């Protein structure tokens, strides 16, 4: 609808996403957080095509919780930033375009069908008349909003499905982009919090009498770990004051937690009965009658998120309003938490979402926002809470450790039965199951958990999947690809073991197990096995799978893994690795990735996501591990929780398999196949089967 201040300020806002000014400028409200995945570029391109404007004319605004976006999701999770917004944004833009065309047709007293739009103008070809969108904003606002606007055909797209450079790349490269740490309001103080290092600990007392240069020392209770905030004019002063603060902590009953003992408990739990997840055929009978019985156990350690930008948030709480600046994946949660804590009306709270220097699921929880709001209210001044690197590494949420036990009954060159028992912990970030939920034997199966085990895509003659939950006091949460990495590492590695036992090509074995290429319906998911077969066959041909990989003077081999992520993206990865003749070192030369994710909105962006996801997966595969001793996370930074360095990175090649399917998610999808592809390649090169992460030949 039109917005009017003075005559020059008339604009056209047909829905929450779009505003067109009288000068023709177009504003798009981005309803997802930008964390490096390129969603701003994808959505801007989608709008430009469907609204029919030049992409360079589109200005971006970040959506914020409030009445304007009622009913529109602002949460960024599940790899759905582009895929889940694509159709809604197209419809919104198409409706706006049809209203502009109708307004022009009305002015000319012609039918809308005789007019067409092109790059911000409406033209009546028969008479040669045309008007800019800017000239039509007031009249367009008076038009009814179409309920079923006609979407443009792919043949009419200028931007969608074409490689597009990141529209904000220059700002980011030049340091002009605003991240959370940049968003410090005027006159804001800086707070650094000394947090309890122990799991389940409590604050007993603190002594701030000998800390120079600080303005406030205040207990903070709203975070994951209790803490004491040291507030000063500058970040450095607050950090040094935090170091000088003397705090006495009371250790809780979980303060002796040890991750090595926890892993032993997970291993022991593989002997327990679990919650039934899938049961197809008679697996126990098939295992008992098997000619050959294979069994293996795979271990996955605790992992940290470790984004380059640590957690931070600025808040300005006044008696009658609150404003927050945060790099968050969950602005709606931050908004509701502030309203509830402060008792303010909804229109008195504003949450500004900045760019994020990495999210990976960590920023789905808003503990750091709650800390800033609590602290600003306590001291009566605007304040920015800044987490130090060691805080981010030791006092956040972690990817839970898990153990996967797999068994297979083999006979006559076939897999007669497949059994997967997964042992792990629930994600405390989202709340643990209630006692009543735990009594329901179908609790996990109804939630389609655990991913990668529940949605095993293969057509086994008999299949049994069980889940054994083992609690831990470690705060756990969503981590890039969530439950898939550990389960897919085990599933795809063990399938390689089966292929070796058969003396079969592991790629062909997977194709055989996906036959007859039907659609497998599992709960809410429909897994199209034919799409996966097409990906495998394409990769076999394009990546020369059957050609041996050799490195002179070294042991060398290649391995593969596949995954179907949430039934909307289908992927295979092939790793090429080598080792010295003594097997004392490991070099990953190349990772090849072929995938079908439906319509590729921006192929250039997909290539970036593949490289990003594989790099993340390699960090976990080769380095990542968090150890707990006496309830304390031992790693404190990138020196002891290592991530991939440039000199370690392999070449990465990407192959997009064309698809007419709707766009699928992709931000997390390349992560899970990395570890099994590398582990299988190591076996092909050295004959050593590694079943524990991080992988090491030492």
Order of alpha helices (4+ residues) and beta strands (2+ residues): beta-beta-beta-beta-alpha-beta-alpha-beta-beta-beta-alpha-alpha-beta-beta-beta-beta-alpha-beta-alpha-beta-alpha-beta-beta-beta-alpha-beta-alpha-beta-alpha-beta-beta-alpha-alpha-beta-alpha-alpha-beta-beta-alpha-beta-beta-beta-alpha-beta-beta-beta-alpha
